[in-house]
Amino acid sequence: MTGISWTRRKLALVVAAAISAGATGMLSIALVYPRPVVSALGPEWQCHRIAIVTSCTRLEQVQPVADRTGRTAAMRRGV
């Protein structure tokens, strides 16, 4: 009778491969379908949770205003 001789080493290898394949499948599903998260930063932020990592992006672009006031005030003073 022919059959597979299941030693502990072979069994451990098969179990490790099955766990690795399952973890890879679950992680790929988590990356493809991120879950939206309620943002504590405010309504102008959009956050998504991917597995255990949460990433947030700003929905509106921020306009810099610090340089404009510095130049106009310096020009008025004649500096």
Beta strands, then each sheet from edge to edge (+ up, - down):
strand 1: 35-37
strand 2: 45-50
strand 3: 53-58
sheet 1: 1+ 2- 3+
end
